[in-house]
Amino acid sequence: MKNTLFITLFFLLALPAFGQETGVYLTDANGNKISQFNVGDSVYLEGICPSAGGTAARIYIAFDKTWKAGDELRDVSAGIEVLQVPSNGTVARTKIWNYALEGAYDTLIDTNNDLILQDYESCIIGKTDMGFRVGSPPPPPPVVTPTPTPVAPIPTPTPPSPPMPAPTPTIISSPPSQPSQIFSLGAHVEVKNLANVRQVPGGSQIGQQTKGALGTIAGGPVQASIAGIKYWFWNVDFIDAPDGWVAENTIQAASKPKPEPEPTPEVVEKSEPEPEIKVAEAPVEDKKPAEKELAQISETTQGLGLNSFLGSLIIGVAILFGLVIGSSIIARAIRKN
């Protein structure tokens, strides 16, 4: 019972995958599958390409041949379309040729962008036979009507005429578009509203620049297609990253950006200290020395007076002592006599 339930559930889940159509095909603008186009028609591609899931695949239109791994891919439609394929491999209806030229062609999807057909790159329209034709189809071989012959003789069958060879496709080169002359190298530009910045013209997007972003033209113009529509691309060196290729209709001329003024160094004025004015004070006469001198003179005078008195006293005493001694000597002398 469990096995039966498991098998039933498996088929219910796998049924949508089995019913999903795989492969890519060509259509007209209304989505009708066709392989015969008129000169000047637009050619569209859609379908499912599992090997291109999750890649930015390039779609090539090449002359009809039998393709094998290792063949070089060359586009003859004057523009390689780059398509971002979601992980489920769904290829939305995309215009791959704006003005078809007469001839027989094949369509190939290069998933790794190496310009070489690989074994796993299986999304090919016309791998072993013709993918599609532009212009009048080759005339069918003539129908040979056997000539009636008499019954008696054995009729000799008339060999059928060889089929008419297919006409050699005439390649009509469309006149090249005149390069845009809106900008020139070194011109200053700004973003109008929003610009997608790409690594190469029409290639994968690497970032965006918002309104008013300024830059300088560094290369271009180069024409490339996005979703079948051709644009002129310019290589812009923006002031702020990222730099790269932007569509011409997303930028406009701008005046030369003014350089940011360099900051003016602040000058700090050092106030010099005012010179100290020294007032010369007149010397004040010190009266004390004079007073001291007077005191010294007075003391000296007093000392001299005292000394004179003592000297006089000593002299007087000496004279008196001498008189006494002399008198004593004289008296003795007289007594002896």
Disulfide bonds with the S-S distance in Angstrom:
Cys49-Cys123 1.86
